[in-house]
Amino acid sequence: MVKMEFFTAEPPCAGCVALLELADRVADAYPEVEVIKHVGMCDEFREYEVTYVPAVIIEGGKIAFMGLCPSYDTLITALAEM
């Protein structure tokens, strides 16, 4: 099972809201992907060195996106590359 972690601010900005919607779409379309949402500061921000939100970490701590909300197609392409 591949893990994708989605990081947003609290309260979420417009890009963060869009990213949370993408997380739901991924979870619905790909049940084999473990989707984890981090809303607001948490230990994982420091662990993965996330400095900007929205951000997406894919399996193994690889920062796929930081400081922007990717399109659904771009996100799925990054997932496929893993």
C-alpha positions as CSV (number, residue, x, y, z in Angstrom):
1,M,0.0,0.0,0.0
2,V,1.3,3.4,-1.0
3,K,0.9,6.3,1.5
4,M,0.2,9.8,0.5
5,E,0.2,12.6,3.1
6,F,-1.6,15.9,2.5
7,F,-0.5,18.9,4.6
8,T,-2.7,22.1,5.0
9,A,-2.9,25.1,7.2
10,E,-5.5,25.7,9.9
11,P,-7.6,27.4,9.0
12,P,-7.0,26.2,5.4
13,C,-6.3,28.7,2.6
14,A,-8.0,28.3,-0.8
15,G,-5.2,26.1,-2.0
16,C,-5.4,23.9,1.1
17,V,-9.2,23.5,0.7
18,A,-8.6,22.4,-2.9
19,L,-5.9,19.9,-1.8
20,L,-8.2,18.4,0.8
21,E,-10.7,17.8,-2.0
22,L,-8.0,16.2,-4.1
23,A,-7.2,13.9,-1.1
24,D,-10.8,12.8,-1.0
25,R,-10.8,12.1,-4.8
26,V,-7.6,10.0,-4.5
27,A,-9.0,8.1,-1.6
28,D,-12.2,7.3,-3.5
29,A,-10.5,6.4,-6.8
30,Y,-7.5,4.5,-5.4
31,P,-8.5,2.3,-2.4
32,E,-5.0,0.9,-2.4
33,V,-3.5,4.3,-1.4
34,E,-3.5,5.2,2.2
35,V,-4.5,8.9,2.4
36,I,-3.5,10.8,5.5
37,K,-4.6,14.5,6.0
38,H,-2.6,16.8,8.3
39,V,-4.6,19.9,9.0
40,G,-2.6,22.5,11.0
41,M,0.8,22.1,12.7
42,C,1.9,18.6,13.6
43,D,5.1,16.6,14.2
44,E,5.1,15.5,10.6
45,F,5.7,19.1,9.4
46,R,9.1,19.0,11.1
47,E,9.8,15.4,10.3
48,Y,9.3,15.9,6.5
49,E,10.7,19.5,6.6
50,V,7.5,20.9,5.2
51,T,7.9,24.7,5.1
52,Y,5.0,25.7,2.9
53,V,1.5,24.5,2.5
54,P,-0.3,23.0,0.7
55,A,2.1,20.1,0.5
56,V,2.0,16.5,-0.5
57,I,4.4,13.8,0.6
58,I,4.4,10.4,-1.2
59,E,5.6,7.2,0.3
60,G,9.0,7.3,2.1
61,G,9.0,11.1,2.8
62,K,9.5,12.3,-0.8
63,I,8.1,15.8,-1.1
64,A,6.1,15.7,-4.3
65,F,4.5,19.2,-4.0
66,M,5.0,22.1,-1.6
67,G,3.5,25.6,-1.7
68,L,1.0,24.8,-4.4
69,C,-2.0,22.6,-5.1
70,P,-1.4,20.3,-8.1
71,S,-4.1,19.4,-10.5
72,Y,-5.6,16.0,-10.1
73,D,-3.9,14.7,-13.2
74,T,-0.5,16.0,-12.0
75,L,-1.0,14.4,-8.6
76,I,-1.9,11.0,-10.1
77,T,1.1,11.2,-12.4
78,A,3.4,11.7,-9.3
79,L,1.7,8.8,-7.6
80,A,2.3,6.6,-10.7
81,E,6.0,7.5,-10.7
82,M,6.3,6.1,-7.2
